[in-house]
């Protein structure tokens, strides 16, 4: 077990948490998990998280001579890997006098590292960081604890969201991971706990080509309704199609765990995002009611995804995650809609109120080649995640009850 600070580019800094199973590099800027790597079967290491080719290395997009290339958008400048979105998920959205940026201010802010160390009870390492937003009408604080335990190929993260303003704060929240090369390649497949899916109606730019029918509802990733009336298998990364789509899935109400999985059968490696599901009844906890996938298969044909506006989209990536939100339409639409199939699309923090979020990511190689053809379910035991395909399984050591994370959060004064 190890934890240390790291200097990156142009004064940007990060923290490295590692054990024998995985390494995680968490940048202070945006809280981006740039690296989440594990040994592969060939003796090397593979980073599951995508770091886009256009990833900026300066202090800020506003200080970069080529800021126009990133459209003066800070998130596009440093976005990579996994991150937490609050209080807006998806498109830029205005609520009252507040203009919430794409995927929220939490993905743009500087997370101040307060302390880090080792835990004597669990033998793990922990990192404490805080982000504050002081904008009028949008005042809040997030306290975050990242934990890594011995022998677990898992990074656990807990967030305490506090309304520091004087009026109620409406919010969405989501953890999401951007997956790309070298982990993501043709014939990689995805799966999720969701019972059915909604295709985004949002059309950001007329030039973006879609594979899926906007506004459609469907049950199986393998049988998604195509834009031209055909059926599309969205469970497999087919390569660059020049399209971009977003789907969100409703998690069954009795699910104790929400999860999404991505598997590379050539490398025989599996990546999982998981969080307490709707059946979890922790006081003040925000449940992972929805999961989602964003598919960019070269569909964004503008800078910085392309070399020039109207050019070839050079990014092939899948974003997977979960939380409380309304598709990718942003907070304003979430408030207007209120719910989707009876499930809330946002939550409200009263002045001084705290709410919590917990999630984790896991990444590991596996030996059972039968899992290369797909999985049917993910089950949680007290000490493992079990990825299942009929009689074949991938066991992943994990604290699925988040007991260690909750205990450490309480010990360092970050609990509810």
N, C-alpha and C positions, 0 to 999 in steps of 0.2 A: 504494500500500500504506500502511496506517495501523493503529496499535494504540494504544489509550488506555484510561484508567480512566473510569468513569461512576458518578455518584451516582443512585440510583433513589429509592425511597420509604422514609421512616422509617429512614434510616441504612443501607438495603440497597444494596449496591454490585455493579458488574458490570464486565466488560471488553468492549471493542468491537474486533473485528478486521474489516478491510474491504479489498477491492480493487475494481477496476473492475466485477467481475462480481457479487459478493455482499457482504452485511453480516451479521456474526454478533454477537449480544449474549449473553454468557455470564455469568449471575449467579453470585456466589460461593455463595449459599445453595443447596445441592443440586446445584450445577454445572449448573443449568438453562440450556439454550440457548433463551432466550426468543424471539429473533428470528433467522431465517435467511431473508433477503429477497434478491430479485433483480429487475431491471427487467422489466416485462412489455411486450407489443407495443404498448400504448397510451401508453407514455411514463411510466407511474407505476412504483411498486414494490409487490411483493406479498410478504407474509410467509407462508412455507409452514407455519410452526409455529403450532399453536393455543395461544392464551392464553385459558383458559376464562373465562366471564363471572364466575365466583365466585372468581377469583384474588385472594388476599389481598395487601394492600399494607403491612401492619404488619411489625414486626420478627419476630414469632412468633405462632403461633396462641394460645399460652398467655398472651400479653399483650393479646390482642384481647378487647374487651368482648363480642363476639359469638362467642366460641370454640366455644360449643355448636353453632352453625350448621355449623361444619366438623368436628363430632364430636370435637373436641380432637385432630385428626389433622394433624400438621405437613405431611405430603406433600400432602394435599388443599389445604392453605392456599397453598402456593407452587408446586405442580406445573404445569409448562407446557413446551411444546416438547420438546427432546431431552434425555435424561439417561442416566446409567450406573447399573445396578442391581447391587449386590454386598453381601453374599454370598448374598442371597435374591432370587429373582425370583418375582413373583406374590404369592399370599396370605400373610398372617401365618402364621408357622410356628415351632414349638418344636422345637429339636434339643438334647437334654440339658437343661442348665439355662438355655439361651439362648433368649429369645423374639425371633425375627427379625421386624421389622416388614414390612409390605407393601412390595415392591420394594426391600427392603434399606436398611441404614443409610446407604449411599453417596448415596442420593437425598434424604436429610434433613440430612446434615452440612454444615458450613461449610468450603468449599474455600479454603484459605489461599493467596493468590497470592504467590509467592516472587519471581519475576522475569518480565520480558517484554522483547522487543526484536526486532531484525531480523537476518536471516541473510545474510552476505556472499556465500555460494556460490549459494544458490537465490533470493535476493532477496525471500524471504517474511518473514512476521512469526510470532512464536511466543510462547506464554504457558505458564508453568510454575506448577502449583498442587499442593497436597498436602492430603490428608484423612487424619486418624488416628482410630481407634476404640480405646478403652482398656477396654471392658467386659470383665469377667472371663469367660474362656472364649471371647471373640470379639474378640481383639486383632489389629489389622492396620493397615497403612498403604497408601494408594494415592498414587502420584506420577503426575501427568497432564501431558501436553504437547499443546497444541492448536496447529496449524500452518495457515496460509493462504499459498498460493503465488500469484505473479503470473498473471493471466489465467485461473486455474482457478476455476470456480464451485463450489468444494469447500472444506469444512472437514475437516481430517484430525485425528484424536485418537488418542493412544497412552496406555496405562495400564500401570503396573507395580504389581502387587498383591503385598504382602509380609506373611507371617505373622510378626507381632512377638511372638506369645505363646509359651508353652512346650509346647503340645500341638498335634497336627494340627488343621487347620482345613478342614472340608468346606464347599464353596461352589458356588454358581451364579453366572453373570455374564451380563449382557445390556446392549446399547445399544438404546434404543428412542426413537421420536419420536412425539409426539402431533400429529396433523394435524387442522386444523379450518378454520373460515371465517377469511378470505375465500378461501383456496386451495381448500379442500374444499367442493364444491357438487354438486348432483344431476348425475349422469352422469359424474362423475370415476371413473376406473377404477384398479385395482391389479393387480399381478402379482408373481411371485416365482420364484426358482430352485427352490423345493421340489418334490420329486417326488410327494409325497402329504401329506395333512393329517389332523390329529387334532382332533376337537372336544372342548373341555374338558368334563369331567364335573362340574366344581365348580358348586355351586348356592349362591351367597353368601347370597341372601335369597329366601324363597319368592315374594316379590312381583315378582321380576325375570322378565320374559317373554323367552323364547328363540325365535329363528328356526330354529336348528339342533338336530339330534338329539344330545343329550349322549352322548359316548363313540364317536360314529361316526368312521369312517375313509373318506376319499375322495381322489380324484386331481385333480380339476379344480375350480377356484374357481367356474366357471360352473355346475357341477352338484353343489352341496352338498346333503346330505340334510336336508330340512326337519323341523321338530319334529312336524309333522302328517302326515309320510309323503310330502310333496311334494318337489320339487326347487327349490332356491333359487340364484339367480345372485349369489354374494357378490363377484364381481369388479367390480361397479358399485355406487357409492354411490347408493342409490335414494331417499334422504331419510329423514325421521323415521318410523320404523316402531314406536317404543315398545318396542324390543327391545335386548338386549345379548348378545354372544357373543364367545368367544375361540377361535382356532384356532392350532395350531402345526404347522409343516411340516418334514419331514426333508430336509436338503440332500443331494444325491447325493454319494457318497464320492469321486468323481473331480472334483468341482467345484473349480476353482482360486479361484473368487470366489463368496461368498454375497451375495445382493442381494434387495432389495424395491424396487418402483417404485410411485409414485402419479402419475397424469397427470390434469390438468384440461384437457379438450379445448376448452372455451370460451375459456379464457385461453391455450391452447397453451403450457402450462408443465409440466415434468416434475421430479419429486423422487425421488431415489435414496438409499437407505442401502446401503452395501456394505462388505465386510470380507473378509480372506483366508479362503478356504473350507477344507473338510476336506483337500483335496489339499496345502495349504500345510504345510511341514515345518519351520517355524522352531523352534529350540530353546526350550523353556519357554513356547511360545505357546499360548494357549487358542483353539481354532478355533471359527468360527461354524457349529456343526453343525446348528442349528435356526434357522428364521425363524418369525415369528408376526405375526398381525394381531388386534387387539382392536377390536371394533365396538360403539360406544355410540351408538345411534340413538334417544336418549331413553329408554333402557331402565332407567336408574337413577332411580327415582322416590322419591328421598329427598334430604335436604340433604347436601351443598351443590349437588348436581346439579339439584335442584328447590327451589322456594321453601319447601316444607314436606314432611314425610314423608307419602308417599302422593300428592304432587302431580305435576304434569306435568314429566317430564324435559326440561330445556331445552338439554342439550348434545348436539350431533351431531358425533361425532369418530371417527377411526380411529387406533389406535396400531399402528405398524409397527416391527419390530426383528428382532434376531437375537442368538444367543449359545448358551450351554450351560445347560439347565434342563429341568424336567419340566412341560411345558404351563404353566399358570398356578397350579399347585397348591402351590408353595413348596418350600423346601429339604428339609423332613422327608420329603415324598413322593418327592422326587428321590433321596434316599439310600435309602429303602425300595425303590424300583423299580430303581435302579442303572443301568438302561439302557432304551432304547426302540428296538426293532428292531435290537438289537446295538450301539447308539450310546450312550456314557455320558451320563447326565443331570446329573452333577456332577463336580467334580474336588477333589483334596485338596492343600492346601499344608502341607508339613511345617514345623516351627519354623525360621524364618529363610529359608525358600524364597521365591523370586520367581517369578511367572508374569506374562505380558504379554498384552495385548489391543490390537488396532488396529481402527479402523473409520473410516468417513468418510460424510459426507452431501454431496449435490450438488443444486443447484437451478438451473434455467435455462429460458428461453423457447426455442421451436423454431419453424421456418418450415414444415416439411413437414406439410400438413394431412392427409395419408394416415395419419399416426400417431394421429389423433384416434379411430380405430376400434379401437385396441388394439395391443399389441406381443407379439411371440412369444419374444424372448430378449434377453439382455444379454451382450455379449462385451467382453473386455478386451484392448486392445492396450497397447503400452509407454507410450503417452502419451494414451490416450483410453478412455472408456467408450462403447460403441456400443449404443444401444437400437435393436432391429431389428424390422421387420415385413415379411416377404418381402424385397422389394428396397428398401424405404424404411427410412431410418435417422435417428436423432438422435445425432450425435457430441457428446460432452462432454469437453473437455480435462481429463485427470485423470492423476495418478501412481498407477496401479492396482497397482504393486508396492510402494507405500508407501516407496520408497527415500529420498525427502527427509525424511519423518517419522522413519524409523529413524536416518538420519544426524544429524539435529538432536537427537534424543533422546540419542544417544551423545555428541554434542558438549557437551551441557549436563549430562552425568553421570546421565542418567535411563535408560540402557539396562540390559539384563540383565547 
